[in-house]
Amino acid sequence: MAQQSAPESPPGPASPVQVPAASTAVQVDEDAGGIDVGTSDSDSSLGNDVLSSTASMSSSILDYRRENGRTYHAYRDGKYQYPNDEEESERLDLQHHIWYLTLGGQLGLAPPNQKGWKGGNVLDTGTGTGIWAMDFGDEHPESSVIGVDLSPIQPAFVPPNVQFQIDDIEDEWTFTQPFDYIHSRAMNSSLQDWHAYLKNCYDNLKPGGWLEVQEFSLAISDDGTLKEESALNQAVQVMTKGGASVGRAFINVRTQLRPWFDDIGFVNITQLQYHWPSNSWPRDKKLKEIGLWTNTNVSSGMDTFILAYATRILGWSNEQVQVLAAQARKDLNDRTIHAYWPM
């Protein structure tokens, strides 16, 4: 976690987000200026003004790109390299469960997730299916939650305190009120400029507000069992090369995020590290369980992760992608390969 920059600020709670690659919660200094926290009637609503600044739900937004048997977002076509169809939505909801297990049965570790939080304005960036936003809204009915995504794949019936907007988080932020809590998850490879994104988060938090970043890096092994020539590592390289080619490179979340938080001015920064094993190879009981779920998650999404990168950028055929995906799944099931996703 981190705040803005007041040495006299009280320390934040001991633990924020826990995620395979790196989870960081940061806070904005309560004495920091720059945000007008007005309470007039015109400022108190997040509804009409905010919605008017985002893309309308027109037929063009629903006119998805259809490619290799999958569908992809139409709004800002090509910015996000993964499908938005029902198959991917189911995988994202399964992945949400893994985050939940990782965090010990919590949606996050920043203070707004604690019982007794008074509520406030909450933003979920890259909300996907909206499952986190809806769960948080259910747990905190006194809060007002906005989920933002490029794809309109969220349910029609949601908690009354939750709304979704189709918008590009890399555009200028036009929210009319600052947030008490911003939740950011799995944005790696979705951003051109992480520093600018985190600065937007900082500038749109109330003084004393919290940002929680739950992120992952690509698969590695500490003991050399994930060989360079392995199919799983080849799939990782496809994603690495593809992300760099479109200007949305995968970052090392364990080493790169913290300096940006410091530079922007967050305080009370807490960074926790977790592992998502490729299968049940760890001895630790909890990691075994997370590994089994991760195996299902990544196996079901292996072709999803590399399909657009390989066919759009590297010139592969869909058949070549499916062959590599099948071989990589074998590596995922091999308990002698001690691969994991750093969180």
N, C-alpha and C positions, 0 to 999 in steps of 0.2 A: 504494500500500500504506500501511498505517498500523498503529501499535502503540498501546499504552495511554496512556502519558504519562510516560515517564522521560527527561529531557533527556540523561542519560548513556547511554541505550540506543544501541547501534550502529545505523547506518543500514541500512535494508532494501535489497534488491536494486534495481537501477536501473529495472526495468520489471515491472509486474504486468499484469493482464488487458488485452487490446486488443479493443475492440469498437466498432462503428459510433458509438454515441452517447457513451459514456464508460465507461472501465473503471478500476476502482479496487481496489487491494488494500491492506488495512490490517492492522495487527498489534496485539495486546494486550500491554501492558507486562509483561515477565517478573516484575517485582516487585509487580505489582498483586495484591491479595487478593480475597476474595469468592467464590472457587470452591474447593471441596474436591476436591483431586486425590488421592483415596484409591486404594489399590492392594489392598484386601482382595478376597477371592474374590467377595463379593457385589457389589462395585462393578465388577469387571473385565469383566463381561458386559454387552453392549448388548442382549441378546436378549429374554428373557421379560418383564422389568420394563417395558422400553420398549414392547414390542408390546402389553402389557396396557393401556397407557394410551392407545392409539389405537383408532380405529374398527375394528370387526370387519368382515371381508369378507362381509357379509351380502347377501342377495338384493336388499335395498333399495338398496345402493350400486351394484349392477349394473343397476338399473332406471332407465336413462338417460332424460333428457328428450328427446323426439323432436320436432323443430321445423323446418319448412321443409326437410325432406329431410336434416337433420343430427342428430347426437346430441350431448348435453351432459351434463356430470357430474351425478350424482344427489346425492351427498353434499354438503351445504351448497349445495343447488341455487340457482343464480343468482349466486354470488359471482364466478365466472369466466365471462367473456363469450364465450369461444371454444369451438368444438366439440372433442370428444375422440374422433372417429371415425377410421377407418383413413386416410381422405384427409388429415386434419390430422396424424396421426402421421407419415405419410410426409413431409409438409412440414416438420415439426419436425426430423426426422432430416436432411433436406437443409439446414436452417438450421444445424444442429450443424456440418455440414461448412464452412459459411461462417465460423463462429466459428473453426474450426480453421485455415482459411486465413489469417484476419485475424491470428491469434496466431502465425503463422509455424510451423504444424505442431505446436502445443502445445495442451493442454487448458486451460491457464491460465499466468499468469506469476508468481504468488506462489511462494515457495520450495518448498512441498510438491510442485510439479510438476517440480522438478529431479531429475535422476538422482542416486541416492545418498541420497534422503530416506529416513529410517529407518522411516517409516510411523507410523500412529496412527489416531485416530478422525476420520472425515471425514463431513460432512453436506452433501448436495446439496438445497437447498430448491427447490420447484417443479420437481421432476425430470422431469415430462412422461413421455416414453417411456422414460426411464432411461438413455438412450444415454451421457450424460456420466458418470454414476455407474459404469456398466459398463466404459467405456473406462478410467476412472481406476482402478477395481479391477483390471483386467487389467494396467495399467502398474505398479501398486503392490500386488502380491499380499500384502505384509505389512501392509497397511492394512485397516481395517474401515470400510466405506462404507454410509451410510444415505441413501436417497433418499425424499423426502416429497412427496406430491402429493394433490390432491383426487380424481383419477381413477385407477382401477386398470387402466391401459393398458400397464403394463410387461410384459415377457416373463416366462414361467414359469421358463425356464432361464437362470440368471444365474451369474456367477462366485461361488464359495463365500464370498467375503469381502464380498459385496454383498447388501443386503436392502432391500426397499421397504415403506413404510408409507403407508396412506391416512389422511391427517389434514389438519387446517387449520392452516397455519403461523401464522395470526393468533390462534389459541387460546394458552392458557398452555403454555409449553414444559415438558415433563415428562421430558426425557432424564435418565438416571441418571448419565451421565458427561459431562464437558466435551469439546469437540472441539479437535483440533489445527488443523483447517482447515475452514472453511465456504465453500462455493461457491454463489453466488447469481447467477442469470442470467435476463434477460428477465422481471423481475417488475413492470415498469412497467405500470400500470393494474390490477394485481392486489392492491394494498395500499391500505387506508384510511389507515394511519398509518406512513409510512416511518421516522420517528424511533423509534417503538416497536419496529418490526421490527428495525432496526439495533441497538437497545439489547438486544433479545433475543439477537441474534447475539453481541454483546459479552459479555453475561452468561453465555453458554454456550460461550465459548472458554477454553481453558487459558491461563494467563499465558504470553505469547510466541506464542500461536496466531494464525493468519491468517484474515482474511475477504477474499474476492475477489468483487467485484461487477462483473458484465459486463452493461451496460445499453445501451439505445437510447432516443433521443427520436424524435418523429414527423418525417416528411419536411419538408425545407426546401430553399431554394436561396440561395446568396450573391449571385447576380447578377440576381435578379428574374425569372428565366425560369420559375419555378414560379408562374404567375399566380394571383391570388386566385380568379378565376372558373374555373380549370381543374378538370377532373373529379378529378384526383389530389388537389388541395387540398380539394375538397369532401369527398372520402372522409376526409381527415385531420380535417376539421371535424366530421364525423359521429362519429369516434372521440373527438375532444376533448370534444364536448358530451355524448356518451354516457357517457364515463368520469366526467366531473364530476357527471352526474346520478345515478349510482349510488354516489357517494362514493369513487370510485377514480380520481381524476384522473391524467392523464399528467403526469409531472414533467419539468422540464428537467434531465436528468442531468448536464449539464456544469456547471451553476451551483448546483444545489440539494444535491447529495450531499455535497460537501466540507464545508460548514458543519455538517452533522449529524455527520459523522465527528469533527470537531474538538470539537463540543459533548459528545459521548458520552465522549470520552477516548481514542480510538484514536491511535496514534502510528505513525511511519514510513509516513505516507500518501503514496502515489504515484498520481497520476491521469493516465492516458493517453487521448488522444482519437483516434478513427478515423472513417473515412467508409465507408458502404455506398452507393455510387452506384446510381442507378435503372437504369442500363444501362452500356454501354461508352463513355460520353461522355468520361471523363477521359483525359488523355494518358499518365499513368503506367501501365505495363504491369500491375503488380499490382492497381491499382485497376480497370483494365479487366476483369480476370478476376473480381474480387470483384463488380463491377457486373453482369456477365453472370449470375453465380450469384444475386445479389440480385434481378435482374429475374425469373428463374424462380421464386424463392421468393415474392416479393410478388405476381406475376401469378397464381400458383396459389392464393394465399391472400387475394386482394383481397376477394372476397365473404365469406370467412371472418372477416376483420377487422371488417367493418361490419355483418354480418347481424343479430346480436343487438341491437346498439346501435340500429340503424335501425328494426327491427320491434318490439322490446319497448318502447323508450323514445320514439322519435320518431314512431311510428305509421305507418311506411312498410309497403308491401306487399313481398313477396319479389320480385315483378317489378320494382319500382322499384329495389331493391337491385341486381339483376342488370344493369339498364341502366347504373347509375352505375359498377358494377364493370367492365363492358365498356369504358366510356368512359375510366375511369382506367387500364386496361391499355394503351390507345392512348397515353396520356401517358407511361406507363412506357417504351414503346418509342421515344419521340421523343427523339432524341439532341440536339435543340436545347434541351430542357428539362434543365437541369443540377441535378436534384434529388438529394438524398442523405439518408440516415438518419444523424444524428450518434451516435457511440458514445463 
